Amino acid sequence: MISLFGLMGAFFVLLFGASYFFYRRNSPVHYGISLSSMLISIFLFLYSIFGVGGFKGMGLGALAAALFVASVLSLFVSVLFNIINRHGKGAV
């Protein structure tokens, strides 16, 4: 179970790092990274249920769930970061 949380943390750092990289370059892609990883994790979860099945599918489903949670957290933090930066720039 601890490795699943470690994997989720690694996914979060990777997704948020990539999103922040594109945010600093003023690219609209920074939201698309988290959203596309959400879609990939949903399709991966559905594949684990219908395509693989059994105990192998359960492991793949856990990986997809970790990716989904990390992408939702990454999107939430990047939107929150964007809102805080907008209010900070407008106040000065």
Protein Blocks (a to p, Z undefined) as FASTA:
>chain_A
ZZmmmmmmmmmmmmmmmmmmmmmnopaklmmmmmmmmmmmmmmmmmmmmmngpjllmmmm
mmmmmmmmmmmmmmmmmmmmmmmmmmmmmmZZ
